[in-house]
């Protein structure tokens, strides 16, 4: 049990400081609160994270995925290859445009799409591949892009957990046809709520701007059928403050993860693996636990260490996907996905951790070795 004066260490700790509050109040006082100068400035600033690509701000990471698929012309009759080991939004966006989800297995070390599994999943109907840079580790984009080029497929990067991650010096969101980011409060940076889309194609960027704003660039001059998925200037102002802090926070996450990986020595616990050339930015610090995971998590909670499972149920086993697949007589052979869902546990790694917090986490995890 933690000592009486030891506060529980939360798994995540969203930051809303005085600078964020002041930015929000400044915008509210200005009267320009939706799709104004703050949004434009946020888009310009975020572009520096994705090698200068066009950036389009929207109201969530899910909207970012949805609109990017729409802008690329993906819809009914198309298939999109998606990992099942991800948050449901990855697959939901595909369903929302009327396309079919094809699940592919993951690499057991990085938890990202396995290129060989992607290649095996391609059919004449495949229109796109959606690699998810899970937990902040970049997918094998060099190999995935080679597969996409070979088969002339779009690549939609789900980078919602991977702000500032990179592979061989290229940032995520700068590889494929487009990239998507989330600014939900638990992400490495946030805008209260929001999302961003990056693309190298100016026409795709213009289409995205139309789609997020009822299909119009000029008021009442609707060019296409669109929706209201705009970002507010309040969110953008908060996002700009957080964007300036992101480099320091990222380095702290990486340092925290390095400390944990160096000092966690419990048998039955596997610490995160980082692929060669990858910059893992640790949205989550995810270990594998052999034996009784529920008991291990209970022990961590008892010791005051926040922990969680991302994700206990693979997408293909969720009701909206499982039931139609069963009716169609279809099942997915995803052994690494199933194994990861049964073994992973995420520990605190956020930049608010103190040295004492890190020591407590290590002590609690190493104590599990006696019971695994």
N, C-alpha and C positions, 0 to 999 in steps of 0.2 A: 504494500500500500504506500502511496506517496505520503510524505510527512505532512503534518497539519498545515504548514505554511507553504507547501509546494502546490502551486496552481496547476491544473491540467494544461498540457501543451496542446493547443488546437491543431487539427490536421491542416487547416488553412486559416489565414488571417487577412481578409481584405483590408486594404489601406484607404481610409478616407480622412486625410489630414486637413490642416487649416488651408493649405494651398488649393486643394481640391474644392473646399467649401467656398473660398474666396472667388475662385474661377466661376463656380456655378452662380453665386450671387451677382457677380459682375455681369454675366449674361442676362440674368433675370431682370436686372435693372436697366439693361440696354433696350429691352423690348424686342430684340431680334433673337427669337428662341428656336426657330426651326429652319433647317437647311440654309443657314446664313454663312457669314464669314468665318465663324469658328469651325464649321464643318469643312470648309475649303482649306483652312489652314491645317486642320488635323490630317486631311488627305495628303496634303503636300508634305507634311512632316513624316507621316508613316511611309511615304514613298521611298524615303532614304533607307528603310529597313529591307526593301525588296528590290534593290538595284535600280531604283528610279522608275519602276513600273507605274503605270497609271493606277490610282487608287480611288475607290468609290466606297464611301461610308454608307452603311445601312443600319437598321435597328436591331440586328442580332446576327450571331454567327450562322444560325439556321437559315435566316433570310439570305445571307451571303451565298451559301451553298445553293439554295433554291434559285436565286436570280442568276447566278453564274451558269447553272445548267440551262436555264431558259435562254440566256443570251447566246449560248453556244448552239442553240437549236436542238437540244436533246429532249426527246419526248416519246410519245407512244410508239411502240415497235422497236425502240432502242433498248439495249442492255448496258448497264454500267457495273463494272467490277468494283466491289466494295469489301473491306474487311468486316467480318462479323464481330470481331473483338474491338468494339468502339462504342461511343455513345449513339443512341438510336437516331439522332439527327442526321448522321452520315447517310444512312439508308432512307430515312424519311424524306429527305430532299429529292432523292431519285424518284420515289413513289409520287411525290407531290407534282412532278412534271409529267407523270404518266408513263415513265420508263420502268423497266424491270430491273430489279436488283439481282446481281449474280455474286454470291459470296465466295471469297477465296481465302485460303488459310494464311497464317502469319509466320514470320520468322520467330523462333522461340527465344532468341536473345533480345531483339529490339521491339518485339510485339507489333511490328509494322508489316504490311503486306509482303509476302514472300514472292520475289519475282518469278520463280518457277511455277508457283501456284497461279499467278496472274496469267502467264503464258498458256497454261493448261485450260484456263477458263474462257479463253477467247473463242467466240463463235462468229458466224457471218453477221449477227445482229449487234455485236459489241460496238458501242459508239464512244465509250470513255472508260478510263481507269480513274478511280478515286483513292489515291494513297492517303492514309491518315497518319500524320506525324504524331503518334500517340505518346502521351506523357512528356512531350517535348523533345523526343528523339526523332531525327529526320528519317524518313523511309529511304529505301535504296533507290534514290531517284536516278542515278546514272543508269542502272539496269532497267528501271521502269520506263524511263524516257526512250531507251533504245528499243524496247518492246513496242511502245506506242508509235514510234517513228516507223518501225517495220510494218505495223499493221494500220498505219494512218489513223490513229485514235487520238481523241482529246484526252488531256490529263487535267483533272480537277483536284488540286491539292487541298485537302482538309488540314489546314495548319492552325485550327482553332485553339490548340494547346501548345503552340510552338513558336511564339513570338521571338524572333532573333535566333532561332536554331538555324544550323547551316550544315551543308555537306560539301567537303572539299572546297570551302571558301564561298560557296554560293548559298545565299540565304533561302530558306523555305519560302514558298510563295513566288519565287523567281525562276522556277523550272518549267512548269507546265503551261497549259492554255490559260490558266488562272489559278489564283490561290485565295483561300478564305481564312479569316481570323475572327475570333470571338473576343468581346470585351466584357464578358460576364464578370461579376465581382470576384469570383474565386480564381480567375485567370491570372497569369503573371503580371498583367496590367489590365486595367478595366476602365470603362467609361460609364459606370453604373450599369448600363446595358448597351449593347451595340455590336456591330460587326464591320469588317472591312473586306473588300475584294480587290485583288491586285491582278493586273493583266498587262501584257506587252502590246496588245492590239487596241489601237485607238478606237476602232469601230465597235469592238466589244465593249469598251469602256463607255462609249456614248450610249449604246443600247442599254447598258446597266443603269445609267443615269436616267434614262427614260423609264425603264421598268420600275425603278424605286419611287417614281413620282407621277403615277397615274398615266404614264406614257407621254408625258409632255416636257418639253424644254422651256417653252414659253407658255405662260398661263393661258389656258383654254385652247391651246393649239395642240391637241392630242394627236400624236403620230402613230402610236401603237397602243395595244391594250396593256396597261400596267397596273400597279398596285400602290398602296401607301406603305412603303418600307423605309421611310426616311429616318435619318438620325437627327436628333434635336441638337441645337447649339449648346445646350447645357451639358449633354453627354459628351459632345466633342471638346468642350472646354476642359472637362474633367480628364478626358482622354489625352489631351495635349500635356497636361501636368504630369500624368502618369507616364507618358511616352518619354519625357525628359528624365524620369527616374529609372526607366527600364534598364539602361546599361548597368547601373550600379546594383540594382536588384538582381539582375541576371548573374553577375559575377558572384554575388553573395550566395545565390542558390547553388551555383557550381561549386563554390568553396564548401558550403554545407554538405553537399552530396559527397564531395571528396573525403571530408572528415568521416562521414557515416560509413562509406565504403572501406576506408582504411581501418576503422575500429570495430566494425561488426564482424565477429569471428564465430558466431554460433553455428554449430553443425545443424544442418537442416534448413539453413537460411541462405539464399542466393541473392547477392546484391546486384544492382543493375549493371548490365553490360553495355559498353559504348562501342559502336562499330568504328572501324578505322576511318579517319577523315570526318567523323561526325562531331558536331557541336551540340551536345545534349543540354537543354536549358532547364530541365527538371521542373516542368509543371507539376509532376508527381515524382517522388522517389519511391519506386516500386520494387519490393522484394518478392521472392518466391518462398513460400513456407511449405515444407513437407509435413506430413502428419495431419493433426487435427487443427485446421486453420481457425475454426470458430473458437476453440479453446485458447489458441495463441492470441487471437484478437482480444479475447476477454482478459487475458493476463496483461496485455498492453494497456487496455482501458483501466484496469485495476491500478496500474502503475502511473496513471495520469498521462498516458501517451495517446494522443489522438491518432486514429487509424481508420482506414476505409478500404473497400474493395471497388475498384474500377476496372472491370465491370463484372458483376457476379453472374449475369445471364447474357450470353452472346445474343446479338441481334436476331440471328436466325431462329432462336428459340423463344423470342417474344411473340405474344399472341398475334399481332397484325401480320407477322411473317410466317410463323409456325403453322397456323391454321390453314392459310391458303396453300402452303407447300404440301401439307399433309393431304389436302383434298386433291391436289394435282399429282399425288404419288411421288413427290420429290423430297429428297433429303440431301443434306450437305455433309460431305466427308471432310471435317475440319478438326483433326485431332489436336493440333497445337493450340487452336482457339479454345477447345474444350478444356485442355490441360491448364492453360493460363487462367481461364475463368475460375478454375477450382483452386488455384494456388497463390494468386497474387494478393498482396496487401500493400497499400501505400502509407508511408510514414510522413511526418512533418518535415518539410525542407524549405519552407518559406523564409524570406530574408529577415523576418522579425525574430528568428531564433537566436538565443544567446549561447555563449559557450557552455553555460550550465545546462541549458535545454538539450544541446547536442549530447552532452555527457549522459544525461538522464535517458535519452532515447537509446543510446548505445547500451547502457547498463540493462535496460528493460529488454531489449532485443536479444542480447547475449544470454540473459537469464532463460530465454525460451529454449536454448539448446539443451537444457536439462530435461525438457518435457516433450521435445519433438521426436 
